[in-house]
Amino acid sequence: MKLNDKIIYFIILERNSYLISPIDVRKTGLTEIPKLPKNINQFLNAELFSKVTNDDMINPIIINFLYDDYQIDSEIINNFEHSLKVFIIGSQNEIKLDFSKIVEPYIVGSLSNNLPAYLKDRIDNKLIFNNYEEFTSLLKAIIEILKSKNFDFKFLPPNKEIDIEFSVHEFSVSILNFLIENQIYGNFWDGNPTKTLELKYTDRQENILNHLSRNIILQLESQTSERKNIPPLIFCLPYNDFKGLKSNHTSDKEIFTKVRKLNSSSQRSDYLFKSDFAGDINEKQTQRIISLSANLTKLKLDFLDFASYLHASFRNSPIYRAPIIGNEINKILSYLDPKNQTPNFQKIFYKLLTIFNKKISKIIDLSKLQKIVETFEIQFIAISDLPVEWLTVNEVPIAFQSDITRIPEKTHPSILANYVHNLHQRVSISEDIIKDTLIVFGSLDDELRIGYEHFIKNPISSEIKISVCNSRADLFFAINKYKPKIIIFDSHGSPNNKEYTSNIKLGADLLTGNDIVAFGKFAPIIILSCCSTFPIMNYYNALPMAFLETGTISITSTFLPIGIGSAYMLYYRILNNLIEASKNPVHKNWLSFISHNIRTSAITLSIEHIILKFAKKGRTIKYDTYRHLDLLVRLMNNDQRSSIYKNWAFEIANLFDKKYHKEIISLMNEKNMKYENLYYTNIGRSDLIYFDSWLKR
C-alpha cells in the first residue's frame, strides 16, 4: 500500500467576491495556519526532515481553497488518496461534499471551535477536531494508526527535544516568525514557546531583525549541501489609503470621519497610531473611535500576516512587516501619477525620491535590515502597493542593492492567487529556453520600427519567435501557435485614468486586463517593454494584476514612461544574456537574472549617452570593453553595489580614457542615468523560477 508524507489542506469558505477576505481569516481561525505542519514526517521530526528535504528547495504548505456552494467532486479529492487530507470548515452553510466517498486517511474540523453541527452527525467523531489543540492530538493518533498499517513508506523517528530555548515576544510579527522557525525545528507543534516575554513597543523592529538573523542561522544549519541557498525575505509594507468606511447616520458622522482619518494615517516606528482627536468629543466617543480603528487595522494586518505566511512557506522565509504607511505619502507620489505627470518628470524624480525616503525613514529604520541583507545576499519579496524599490539605505535604492520583486497588497485575491498558482506549477529556466521565447511587436510606427528592423538585421538567435500583432486576434493566434514560456511585449503602453488600469497598443486595438483574463494563461514569464504599464497611485487593475490572475509567475513592468530606445536595448541585452545564463550557472533564479539586467542597464545607457554627446560635437570616443566587463562582474557582488552607486559618475568615466574623465563626470552629473532602472518593477514570485544550469551545478 502506498503512502506519502504530504498533508493536503482543504479550506472550505462561504462564497464572496474575494478568493478569501480579511473577515474570513478571523472567522475561520486561519491565523492558526502557521502552526500547522506541512508533512507527516515534518511533524514527527522537523529538524531531520529539513535536512532530508534540503535539495527540494521549494516546499510550501499545500492549501486548496474551496467554496461551500461548489459541487465538490470526491474523485478530484481522491487524486490525493496517498496523502493525509485535512478539511478545515470555515462556513456554516451546508457544503456539497459526500465524505463517505472520500478515501482515507482524512480528518475534518475547525480551527475556531465553530464546526457546523450537521457535520458531527455525518462524520466519525474519531476524525473530528474543533481547534488547533485537538488537531495536533488527532494527528498524533492518525499517525500511529498509519504506522500500524502495511505502508510502503518510511516514517522518520520521533524528534528528540532540542537543547535550544525558544522564547517569543508578545508581538504578532514576532510570534509569526517564531512559528516559521518552528517549521524548521519542529520542537513546539503545540504552538507553545519555551517562554513568552513582554516586549517594549520601541523594541519591536529590533526584535523582528533578531528573528530574521535566527531564521537564517537555522536554515544554514539545516542545509547539508555545499550550495547554501538562503531563503528570500518576505517584506510587508502595508499602505493605508482607507476610503471605504461610510455611515448613513448623522450622529455618527463625526466619529466615522475620525475613524477614517485615523485609518488613513501612518503608524509610528513602534507600530502604534498617533491619535490626536480635535473637536468636541467626549471620552466615550474617543474610546469608540479607537476601538473601531483597532478592529479595522487588526482585520487588515491579520490578513496580511496570513498571506505573508503562505508566501513564506515556500522556503520557510522570515517575515519583516513594517509599520503601516499612511496616505500622507500620497502628495509626493501624486507628482508621478499619470494624471499629473509633466514631460520633464525625470528632472524632479530624484528630488521626489529624496522626499519620499525622508518620510518613510521616520517610520522605518532600514539600515540594520540592510546590513543583514548584504551579509547573506537575501532577496526581497515585497507585499505592498508602494514603490518599495525606491526605498533607500544610505542613499542607495533597495532595487539597486538587492534583488526585489513585489506582490501588490490592495487586491487581496491576487496575493493568494499568486500563492495558489505557484503551488500547482513548477517552472524552471531550461538550457534551451530561448526557443520558447516570443517577442510581440504591437506596433510598427516610426518610433518602434527602428527596434524591429534592428532585431531582424541583428538576430540574437534564429530560435526566438517574432510576431507583429496588429490586433488582439493576432496576439492570441501567436500564443496558441508558439506556446511560449517567455513573452516580451514591445509596444506603446498607456494608463487608463478612469478605470485605474493600463493598456498595450496592438495596431488599432488595445489589450486590456479584461482581455487577458478572458483569454487565460499567457506564459509563466512576461516582460512589458512598454510605458506606464503599472503606474503608482492606486492603479489596482493594471495589466500585471491580470497576468497574475491568469497564472503568470513573473511580470516585469513599468511605473513610468520609458525611452523606446533604452527599453529595446534592455530586452535585447536580456535575451543576449539569457543564452549564456541558461547554459552556465551564473544566476540561481529569474529574480537574480532580471534584477541584474535592469540594474546594469544604466551602464549601457550611460555609455550610449556619452558616445552620442561626443558624436554631436563631431568627436569619436571608445570605452574599454575589459573595464566594462569588470564593472558588470562587480555588480554581481552584493557588497560592491553600494560603492558603485555612490561613485557612479567616476565608475562610468573610468570606462574611458583618463583624459576624458572630467568631461564625462560633468556629463553624468548633468544627466544621471542610474535612476532609470527605478522605472521598472518586478511583480510576482520570480524567485521561485530556478535556472536548470544552477540546479545542476
C-alpha positions in Angstrom: 0.0 0.0 0.0 1.4 3.4 -1.0 1.6 6.5 1.2 3.5 9.8 1.0 4.2 12.2 3.8 2.2 15.1 2.4 -0.6 16.8 4.2 -3.1 18.4 1.9 -5.3 21.0 3.4 -8.7 21.9 2.0 -10.3 25.1 3.4 -14.0 25.4 2.6 -15.3 29.0 2.8 -18.5 30.9 2.2 -18.8 32.3 -1.3 -17.9 36.0 -1.6 -16.4 38.4 -4.1 -12.9 37.6 -2.9 -10.9 34.4 -3.0 -10.7 34.9 0.7 -11.5 38.1 2.6 -9.8 39.6 5.8 -13.0 38.7 7.7 -12.6 35.0 6.6 -9.2 34.9 8.2 -10.5 35.9 11.6 -13.8 34.0 11.4 -12.3 30.7 10.2 -9.3 30.8 12.6 -6.8 31.0 9.7 -4.4 32.8 11.9 -3.6 29.3 13.3 -2.4 28.1 9.9 1.3 28.9 10.6 1.1 26.4 13.4 0.2 23.5 11.0 2.9 21.1 9.8 3.4 20.7 6.0 4.1 17.0 6.2 3.7 13.9 8.4 7.4 13.4 8.7 7.9 17.1 9.5 5.5 16.7 12.3 7.5 13.7 13.6 10.9 15.2 13.2 11.2 18.6 11.6 14.9 19.0 12.2 15.7 15.8 10.3 13.0 16.5 7.8 14.6 19.9 7.0 18.0 18.2 6.3 16.4 15.3 4.3 14.5 17.7 2.0 17.3 20.2 1.7 17.7 19.8 -2.0 13.9 20.3 -2.6 14.2 24.0 -2.0 10.5 24.7 -2.7 8.4 23.0 -0.1 5.2 25.1 0.7 2.2 24.3 2.9 -0.4 22.9 0.4 -3.8 24.6 0.8 -6.7 24.4 -1.6 -9.4 27.0 -1.2 -13.0 25.8 -2.0 -16.4 27.4 -1.8 -19.3 25.9 0.1 -21.7 26.3 -2.8 -19.4 24.4 -5.2 -20.3 20.8 -6.0 -17.0 19.3 -4.8 -16.2 16.2 -6.8 -14.9 13.5 -4.4 -12.9 11.9 -7.3 -10.8 15.1 -7.5 -10.2 15.0 -3.8 -9.3 11.3 -4.1 -6.5 12.2 -6.5 -4.7 12.8 -3.3 -5.5 9.3 -2.0 -1.9 8.7 -0.9 -1.8 11.8 1.3 -3.4 12.8 4.5 -6.3 15.1 3.7 -7.3 17.8 6.2 -10.6 19.6 5.7 -10.9 22.9 7.6 -14.6 24.1 7.5 -15.0 27.9 7.5 -18.7 28.0 6.6 -21.8 27.3 8.5 -23.7 26.6 5.2 -24.1 23.0 4.2 -21.2 22.0 2.0 -21.6 19.9 -1.1 -19.2 17.1 -0.4 -20.0 13.5 0.5 -17.3 12.5 3.0 -18.4 8.8 2.8 -16.8 8.8 -0.7 -13.5 10.2 0.4 -10.6 7.7 0.5 -8.9 7.6 3.9 -6.8 8.9 5.5 -8.6 12.2 6.2 -9.8 14.3 9.1 -12.4 17.1 9.3 -12.7 20.1 11.7 -12.4 23.7 12.6 -9.6 25.9 13.9 -12.1 28.2 15.7 -14.4 25.9 17.7 -17.0 26.5 15.1 -17.7 23.2 13.3 -21.2 23.1 11.9 -23.4 20.8 14.0 -24.7 18.8 11.0 -21.2 17.5 10.2 -20.9 16.0 13.6 -23.8 13.6 12.7 -22.2 12.6 9.4 -18.6 12.0 10.3 -17.0 9.6 12.7 -16.1 11.6 15.9 -12.7 10.0 15.8 -12.0 12.0 12.7 -13.2 15.4 14.0 -11.2 18.3 15.6 -12.6 21.6 16.9 -9.4 23.7 17.4 -5.7 23.5 16.9 -5.0 21.6 20.2 -7.5 18.9 19.1 -5.9 18.8 15.7 -2.4 18.0 17.0 -3.8 15.3 19.3 -5.8 13.8 16.4 -2.8 14.0 14.1 -0.7 12.0 16.5 -3.4 9.4 16.8 -3.8 9.2 13.0 0.0 8.8 12.5 0.0 5.9 15.0 -2.8 4.2 13.0 -0.9 4.7 9.8 2.3 3.2 11.3 0.4 0.1 12.2 -0.7 -0.5 8.6 1.4 -2.1 5.9 2.5 1.1 4.0 5.4 1.3 1.6 6.7 4.3 3.5 9.4 5.3 5.9 8.4 7.2 9.0 11.1 9.4 10.5 12.0 8.6 14.1 10.3 10.9 16.7 12.0 14.2 17.3 14.3 14.4 20.3 14.0 17.5 22.4 16.4 20.1 21.1 18.6 21.8 23.6 17.5 25.3 22.5 15.5 27.7 24.4 12.9 29.3 22.1 11.4 32.4 23.6 8.9 34.6 21.8 7.7 38.1 22.5 4.1 39.1 22.7 4.0 40.8 19.3 2.1 39.3 16.3 5.0 39.5 13.8 7.4 38.0 16.4 5.0 35.2 17.0 4.6 34.6 13.3 8.4 34.4 12.9 8.7 32.0 15.8 6.2 29.7 14.2 8.2 29.8 10.9 11.3 28.9 12.9 9.3 26.0 14.4 8.7 24.8 10.8 12.5 24.2 10.7 13.0 22.7 14.1 9.5 21.5 15.0 10.1 21.5 18.7 6.7 23.0 19.6 3.9 21.7 17.4 1.5 22.6 20.2 2.4 26.2 19.5 3.8 27.0 22.9 7.3 28.5 23.1 9.6 27.9 26.0 9.0 31.4 27.3 6.6 34.2 26.4 8.2 37.5 27.1 7.0 41.1 27.2 8.3 43.5 24.6 8.6 47.2 24.7 6.9 48.9 21.8 10.1 50.7 20.9 11.9 47.4 20.6 9.5 45.8 18.1 11.5 46.4 14.9 14.7 45.3 16.5 13.0 42.1 17.7 11.9 41.3 14.1 15.5 41.7 12.9 16.7 39.2 15.6 14.2 36.7 14.2 15.5 37.3 10.7 19.0 36.5 11.8 17.9 33.5 13.8 15.9 32.1 10.8 18.9 32.4 8.5 21.2 30.7 11.0 18.7 27.8 11.5 18.3 27.4 7.7 22.1 27.3 7.2 22.5 24.7 10.0 19.8 22.5 8.4 21.4 22.6 5.0 23.8 19.7 4.3 24.7 20.7 0.7 27.7 22.9 0.0 25.4 25.0 -2.1 23.9 27.3 0.6 20.6 28.7 -0.5 19.3 31.5 1.7 15.5 31.9 1.6 14.1 35.3 0.5 12.8 37.8 3.0 9.0 38.5 2.9 9.0 42.3 3.3 5.5 43.5 4.0 5.0 47.3 3.8 1.3 48.0 4.4 -0.2 51.1 2.9 -3.2 52.9 4.4 -5.3 54.9 2.0 -8.6 53.9 3.7 -11.6 55.3 1.9 -14.2 52.6 2.3 -15.8 53.4 5.7 -19.2 55.2 5.4 -22.1 55.8 7.7 -25.6 57.0 6.9 -26.3 58.1 10.5 -25.8 61.8 11.0 -25.0 61.2 14.7 -22.1 59.0 13.7 -20.7 61.3 11.0 -18.0 62.9 13.1 -16.9 59.6 14.7 -16.7 57.8 11.3 -14.8 60.8 9.9 -12.2 60.5 12.6 -12.0 56.7 12.3 -11.4 57.2 8.5 -8.8 59.7 9.2 -7.0 57.5 11.8 -7.1 54.5 9.4 -5.6 56.6 6.7 -2.6 57.6 8.7 0.8 56.1 9.3 1.8 54.1 12.4 4.8 55.2 14.3 8.1 53.3 14.4 6.7 51.4 17.4 3.6 50.2 15.4 1.2 52.4 17.3 -1.0 55.2 15.8 -0.7 58.7 16.9 -4.3 59.5 18.0 -4.8 63.3 18.0 -8.6 64.0 18.1 -9.5 67.6 17.7 -13.1 68.6 18.2 -15.8 68.4 20.7 -16.0 64.6 21.5 -16.1 63.0 24.9 -14.0 60.2 26.3 -16.7 57.6 25.5 -16.6 58.6 21.8 -12.8 58.6 21.8 -12.8 55.0 23.1 -15.3 54.1 20.4 -13.1 55.6 17.7 -10.0 53.8 18.9 -11.9 50.5 19.2 -13.3 50.8 15.6 -10.0 51.8 14.2 -8.1 49.0 16.1 -10.6 46.4 14.8 -10.3 47.5 11.2 -6.5 47.6 11.5 -6.3 44.1 13.0 -8.5 42.7 10.2 -6.1 44.2 7.6 -3.0 43.0 9.4 -4.3 39.5 10.2 -5.0 39.0 6.5 -1.5 40.3 5.5 0.2 38.1 8.1 -1.8 35.1 6.8 -0.9 35.9 3.2 2.7 36.6 4.1 3.0 33.2 5.8 1.6 31.4 2.8 4.3 33.0 0.6 6.9 32.5 3.3 6.0 28.7 3.5 7.7 28.0 0.1 11.1 28.4 1.7 10.3 29.0 5.4 11.2 32.6 4.8 11.5 35.2 7.7 8.9 37.9 7.6 9.5 41.6 8.2 6.2 43.5 8.5 7.0 47.2 8.7 4.7 49.8 10.4 1.8 50.9 8.2 2.4 53.8 5.9 -0.5 56.3 5.6 -1.8 58.5 2.9 0.3 61.4 3.9 2.8 59.9 1.4 0.2 60.5 -1.4 1.1 64.1 -2.1 4.7 63.1 -3.0 3.6 60.2 -5.2 0.9 62.2 -6.9 3.5 64.1 -8.9 4.2 60.8 -10.7 0.5 59.9 -11.1 -0.1 59.7 -14.9 -2.9 62.3 -14.4 -0.4 64.8 -13.1 2.8 63.9 -14.9 4.7 66.5 -16.9 7.1 65.8 -19.8 10.0 66.7 -17.6 9.2 64.4 -14.7 12.7 62.9 -14.9 14.1 66.2 -13.7 12.2 66.1 -10.4 12.4 62.3 -10.0 15.5 62.4 -7.7 14.0 65.2 -5.6 10.8 63.2 -5.1 12.8 60.1 -4.3 14.6 62.0 -1.6 11.4 63.4 0.0 9.7 60.0 -0.3 12.5 58.4 1.7 12.7 61.1 4.3 9.1 60.5 5.2 9.5 56.7 5.2 12.7 56.8 7.2 10.9 58.5 10.1 8.9 55.3 10.5 11.2 52.5 9.3 14.9 52.1 10.0 16.2 50.1 7.1 19.9 50.4 7.8 20.0 47.5 10.3 17.9 45.3 8.0 20.2 46.2 5.1 23.3 45.0 7.0 21.8 41.6 7.4 20.6 41.5 3.7 24.1 42.5 2.5 25.8 39.9 4.7 23.7 37.0 3.4 22.7 38.3 0.0 19.0 38.0 0.7 16.4 38.6 -2.0 13.2 40.6 -1.2 9.6 39.5 -1.8 7.7 42.7 -1.0 4.0 42.7 -0.3 3.0 46.3 -0.8 1.2 48.8 -3.1 4.1 51.3 -2.6 7.1 51.5 -4.8 9.3 49.6 -2.3 12.0 49.5 -5.0 12.6 53.3 -4.3 13.3 52.9 -0.6 16.9 53.9 0.1 19.5 52.8 2.6 22.5 55.2 2.9 21.2 56.9 -0.3 21.2 53.6 -2.3 17.8 52.3 -3.5 16.9 48.8 -2.4 16.3 47.8 -6.0 20.0 48.6 -6.9 21.4 47.0 -3.8 19.2 43.8 -3.7 17.0 41.7 -5.9 13.4 42.6 -5.3 10.0 41.5 -6.6 6.7 42.7 -5.4 3.1 41.4 -4.9 0.6 44.2 -4.7 -1.3 44.4 -1.4 -4.6 46.1 -2.2 -6.2 43.4 -4.3 -6.5 40.6 -1.8 -7.3 37.9 -4.3 -4.1 38.5 -6.3 -1.9 37.8 -3.2 -3.5 34.4 -2.7 -4.0 33.6 -6.4 -0.2 34.1 -6.8 0.4 31.6 -3.9 -2.0 29.1 -5.5 -0.6 29.3 -9.0 3.0 28.8 -7.6 1.7 25.9 -5.6 0.4 24.0 -8.6 3.1 24.7 -11.2 6.9 24.4 -11.2 8.7 26.4 -13.8 12.4 26.5 -14.4 14.7 28.1 -17.0 15.9 25.3 -19.3 19.1 25.3 -21.3 17.0 25.8 -24.5 14.6 28.4 -23.1 15.4 30.7 -25.9 13.4 28.6 -28.4 10.3 29.1 -26.1 10.6 32.9 -26.2 8.2 35.1 -28.1 8.7 38.8 -28.9 5.4 40.6 -29.7 5.7 43.8 -31.7 2.4 45.6 -31.1 3.1 48.5 -33.4 5.4 49.3 -36.2 5.1 53.1 -36.3 8.2 55.2 -36.9 9.3 55.0 -33.3 9.0 51.3 -32.8 10.0 50.2 -36.3 13.6 51.1 -35.5 13.9 48.4 -32.9 12.0 45.8 -35.0 14.3 46.4 -38.0 17.4 46.3 -35.8 16.3 42.9 -34.4 15.6 41.5 -37.8 19.1 42.5 -39.0 20.8 41.5 -35.8 19.0 38.4 -34.5 20.3 37.1 -31.2 19.1 33.6 -32.1 17.1 32.2 -35.0 15.1 30.2 -32.5 13.5 33.3 -30.9 9.9 33.6 -32.2 8.8 37.1 -33.5 5.2 38.1 -34.2 3.9 41.5 -35.4 0.4 41.7 -33.8 -1.9 44.4 -35.1 -4.9 43.1 -33.2 -5.8 41.0 -30.1 -6.7 38.2 -32.5 -3.1 38.2 -33.9 -1.7 38.0 -30.4 -3.9 35.1 -29.3 -3.1 33.3 -32.5 0.6 33.7 -31.9 0.4 32.5 -28.3 -1.6 29.4 -29.3 0.8 28.7 -32.1 4.1 29.0 -30.2 3.0 28.3 -26.6 5.9 30.4 -25.2 7.3 30.4 -21.7 8.6 33.9 -22.1 6.7 36.7 -23.8 8.2 40.2 -24.4 5.8 42.9 -25.4 7.4 45.8 -27.4 4.8 48.4 -27.9 3.2 51.5 -26.6 1.6 51.3 -23.1 -0.8 53.8 -21.6 -2.7 54.2 -18.3 -6.5 54.4 -18.2 -7.1 57.1 -15.6 -10.8 56.5 -15.3 -10.7 52.8 -14.6 -7.3 52.8 -12.9 -5.9 50.2 -15.4 -3.4 50.2 -18.2 -3.4 49.1 -21.8 -1.0 47.9 -24.5 -1.4 49.0 -28.1 -1.7 46.2 -30.7 -2.2 48.0 -34.0 -5.5 49.7 -33.8 -6.6 47.5 -30.8 -5.9 47.9 -27.1 -5.0 44.9 -25.0 -6.7 45.3 -21.6 -6.7 43.4 -18.4 -10.2 42.1 -19.2 -8.8 40.7 -22.5 -6.0 39.0 -20.6 -8.3 37.3 -18.1 -10.8 36.3 -20.8 -8.1 34.6 -22.9 -6.5 32.8 -20.0 -2.9 31.7 -19.5 -0.3 33.6 -21.5 3.2 32.5 -20.3 5.0 31.9 -16.9 7.2 35.0 -17.6 6.1 38.3 -19.1 8.2 41.3 -19.9 6.3 44.5 -20.7 8.7 46.8 -22.6 6.0 49.5 -22.7 5.4 52.8 -20.9 3.5 53.0 -17.6 2.0 49.5 -17.5 1.8 49.6 -13.7 1.6 53.3 -12.6 1.8 54.2 -8.9 -1.2 55.7 -7.1 -3.8 53.1 -6.9 -3.8 51.6 -10.4 -5.1 48.3 -8.9 -6.5 47.0 -12.2 -3.3 47.5 -14.2 -2.1 44.8 -16.6 0.3 42.9 -14.3 -2.7 42.1 -12.0 -4.5 40.5 -14.9 -1.4 38.4 -15.8 -1.1 37.3 -12.1 -4.7 36.2 -12.2 -4.1 34.0 -15.2 -1.2 32.2 -13.7 1.9 34.2 -14.8 4.6 33.8 -12.2 6.8 36.8 -13.1 5.9 40.1 -14.8 8.5 42.8 -15.4 6.5 46.1 -15.7 7.0 49.8 -15.6 6.0 52.5 -13.1 6.7 55.4 -15.5 7.2 56.3 -19.2 10.4 54.8 -20.6 12.5 55.7 -23.6 11.8 53.5 -26.6 15.5 53.1 -27.4 16.5 52.3 -23.8 13.6 49.8 -23.4 14.6 48.0 -26.6 18.2 48.0 -25.5 17.3 46.4 -22.2 15.3 43.4 -23.5 17.9 42.9 -26.3 20.5 42.6 -23.5 18.2 40.3 -21.5 17.9 37.9 -24.5 21.6 38.0 -25.2 22.5 37.3 -21.6 19.8 34.6 -21.3 21.5 32.4 -23.8 24.6 32.4 -21.6 22.8 32.2 -18.2 20.6 29.3 -19.4 23.7 27.2 -20.1 26.0 28.3 -17.3 25.4 28.6 -13.5 25.5 32.4 -13.3 22.2 33.1 -11.7 20.2 30.9 -9.4 16.8 32.2 -10.3 14.9 34.5 -12.6 14.7 37.2 -10.0 18.5 37.4 -9.8 18.8 37.4 -13.6 16.2 40.0 -14.4 17.3 42.3 -11.5 20.9 42.2 -12.7 19.9 43.1 -16.2 17.8 46.0 -15.1 20.4 47.2 -12.6 23.2 47.1 -15.2 21.1 48.7 -17.9 22.1 52.1 -16.5 25.7 51.3 -17.6 24.7 50.7 -21.2 22.5 53.9 -21.2 25.4 56.0 -19.7 27.9 54.7 -22.3 25.4 55.4 -25.2 24.7 58.9 -23.8 28.4 59.8 -23.7 29.1 58.5 -27.2 26.1 60.4 -28.6 27.1 63.6 -26.8 30.6 63.4 -28.3 29.3 62.5 -31.7 27.2 65.7 -31.8 30.4 67.6 -31.5 32.0 65.6 -34.3 34.1 63.6 -31.9 34.7 59.9 -31.5 35.1 58.1 -28.2 35.5 54.5 -27.3 35.2 52.6 -24.0 37.4 49.9 -22.6 35.5 46.5 -23.0 37.6 44.9 -20.3 36.7 47.6 -17.8 33.1 47.4 -18.8 33.1 43.6 -18.2 34.8 44.1 -14.8 32.1 46.6 -13.8 29.4 44.2 -14.7 31.0 41.4 -12.7 31.5 43.7 -9.7 27.8 44.5 -9.8 27.1 40.8 -9.4 28.6 41.1 -5.9 26.2 42.4 -3.3 28.9 44.1 -1.3 30.2 46.1 -4.3 26.9 47.7 -5.4 26.6 50.5 -2.8 30.0 51.9 -3.5 29.5 51.7 -7.3 26.1 53.5 -7.0 27.6 56.3 -4.8 30.5 56.8 -7.2 28.5 56.3 -10.4 30.0 59.2 -12.4 33.5 58.2 -11.6 32.8 54.5 -12.4 31.3 55.4 -15.8 34.2 57.8 -16.5 36.7 55.1 -15.7 35.4 53.0 -18.6 37.0 55.6 -20.9 40.5 57.1 -21.4 41.6 59.2 -18.4 41.9 62.4 -20.4 38.1 62.4 -20.8 37.2 61.8 -17.1 36.5 65.3 -16.1 34.2 65.9 -19.1 32.4 62.6 -18.6 31.8 63.2 -14.9 30.3 66.6 -15.9 28.0 64.8 -18.4 26.9 62.3 -15.8 26.1 65.0 -13.2 24.1 66.8 -15.9 22.0 63.7 -16.8 22.4 60.8 -14.4 21.2 57.6 -16.0 21.4 55.5 -12.8 17.8 56.3 -11.8 16.2 54.8 -14.9 16.4 51.3 -13.5 13.9 52.5 -10.9 11.2 53.0 -13.6 10.8 49.2 -13.6 9.1 46.9 -11.2 9.1 43.1 -10.9 5.7 41.6 -10.0 5.1 38.0 -8.7 7.4 35.2 -7.4 10.3 35.2 -9.9 12.5 33.9 -7.0 10.7 30.5 -7.4 11.8 30.1 -11.1 15.2 28.5 -10.9 17.8 28.0 -13.6 18.3 24.4 -14.5 22.0 25.2 -15.1 22.2 26.4 -11.4 20.4 23.4 -10.0 22.7 21.1 -11.9 25.8 22.8 -10.6 
